[in-house]
Amino acid sequence: MKRISTPEDLRIALINNEVGLAHSDTILGIIALPTPENAARICHLKKRDLNMGFIIVLPNISHLSLYTANLPQTLLETLTQYWPAPLTAILPKHPNVSHTLTGNRDTIAIRIPSTHIPPLPIISTSANYSGNTIAWNPLNPPKEIESHIDFVYTPPTAPAQTTASTLVDFTAHPPNIIRQGAFKLLT
C-alpha cells in the first residue's frame, strides 16, 4: 500500500483501477473508479453484500446525465442550488449504469462534494467492515482494510469531518430524508 498526496497521483492511481482511502467533504471513504469489478472488489474487502450499492461521487453536475435518467427540470434546478455539498441524492438510475454499482436498484446515490478529490467520477463507501465503526483518520486506517487497498490519499489539507453526508431520496414525493448528516436540508 502506498501513500499519495497530490491530486495527480490520485488520478493516476484511479485510472490504473486501484482502490484506496480518501476524504472528500465528509467521512473517510474507500474509493475507486465506478466499474463493476471495482465494486465487487470493495464489497469483498468490506465483507459487504453486493446488493448494498455505492455512492457515485461526481466532480461536477455536468456528469449527472451519465448516471441518472428522467430528472425533472425543477429537481435539477434544486440540486444545482444545493451542490456542491455533503448531500447524497437518490435519483433514477440511467439504464446504462451497471446494477452492480446500485445494488440491483433502479435508483442511484449521487453526491457532488464541496471538496472533490479527483476530476473524474468515483464510487465511494465508508472505510469500515459492514456494520462496524467508521474509520476517520487516513493516517491510521483500519488494519483489516489497509491490507486490501492500493493507496491512501492524504492531501496536505485533508478535511477533518466526522459526519456522513445527508441522504435524501428524491424519487419519493415529497423527498424523504433517509439520513440526516452534515448538510442541513431545508424542507
Sequence and secondary structure as in RCSB ss.txt:
>XXXX:A:sequence
MKRISTPEDLRIALINNEVGLAHSDTILGIIALPTPENAARICHLKKRDLNMGFIIVLPNISHLSLYTANLPQTL
LETLTQYWPAPLTAILPKHPNVSHTLTGNRDTIAIRIPSTHIPPLPIISTSANYSGNTIAWNPLNPPKEIESHID
FVYTPPTAPAQTTASTLVDFTAHPPNIIRQGAFKLLT
>XXXX:A:secstr
 EEE SHHHHHHHHHTT  EEE SSSS EEEE S HHHHHHHHHHHT  TTS  EEE SSGGGHHHHB    HHH
HHHHHHH SSSEEEEEEB TTS HHHHTS SEEEEE  TT  SSS EEEEESSSTTS     TTS  HHHHTT S
EEE  TT     S  EEEETTSSS EEEE  SS    
